[in-house]
Amino acid sequence: MTTTDTDTDSTPTATDASTATETSDETATDTPPAYDVAVVGGGPAGCSAAVFTARADLETILFEHDRASLLKSAHLENYLGFPFGIQPTQFLELAREHVREVGCTAHREGVETVRRAPSSGETDGDDGFVLETDARSVRAERVIVASWARTAFLEALDLTREPEEPGPVMVVPTDEDGRTDCDGVYAAGRITSQNHQAIVNAGNGADVALTLIRDVRPDYYNDWVVTEGYYESYDRSVPDGVEEISIAERKRRKARAETKMAAFFEPGENGSLERDGE
């Protein structure tokens, strides 16, 4: 499980979130950088999926792709944990910060095409996928599609798309676990006709990510942090995916979380209200 803590002296702000989301270790080479998972879509479903796959130690890259449909909302008032509501821009800033915090590479770029990667001859089948934007090309073993409204970038794949009733928007059908009919491609959120609710789409993104994780790591149990000794008290070994931490570490993480969140919502620290509607 990835639990990075490399940014202990900085606090997420609206300015940070709007300028620092794009991070990469990529360099210009003939061979595109390779990832275990590529997520297309930076809304609740995509960010949630990316957090789960990255924390499962799968090298993950996220492309925000298009403007999140959540920004059509004036104020988000039904997301559990925000009893007084939260501005959609602020919510997405926190989601992007979460993506960065777990070590996921993120780009504010639209994906122009996804295609099968040619076989290297080292495997019996294909070598995953190639995703191309105006700025870069990357390879990924698996893809989670969590964007909305625009699906033309999937045309190079043998993947079913169909119009959502009653309008012309194309959606991607999946099985009950989020797998599409194109092996290695998963879909989550509104693009699968989920309801227009942020919390529903975030939950679906996490659920589909868990499907992908367990396809890769069949013994994976859950992304769960417990106090040291919990499983020993039940005479059990720590399951795959679970992290045990000491009481001291639990207190440290609690204090850090409180400091970071208080600083994020400090009056005057973020200007997200001024960017509504962009």
Buried (B, 14 or more C-beta within 10 A) or exposed (E): BBEEEEBEEEBBBBEBBBEBBEBEEBEEEEEBBBBBBBBBBBBBBBBBBBBBBBBBBBBBBBBBBBBBBBBEBEEBEEBEEBEEBBBBBBBBBBBBBBBBBBBBBBBBBBBEBBBBBEEEEEEEEBBBBBBBBEEBBBBBBBBBBBBBBBBEBBEBBEBBBEEBEEEEBBBBEBEEEBBBEBEBBBBBBBBBBBEEBBBBBBBBBBBBBBBBBBBBBEEBEEBEBBEBEBBEEEEEEBEBBBBBBEEEBBEBBEEEEEEBEEBBEEEEBBEBEEBEEE
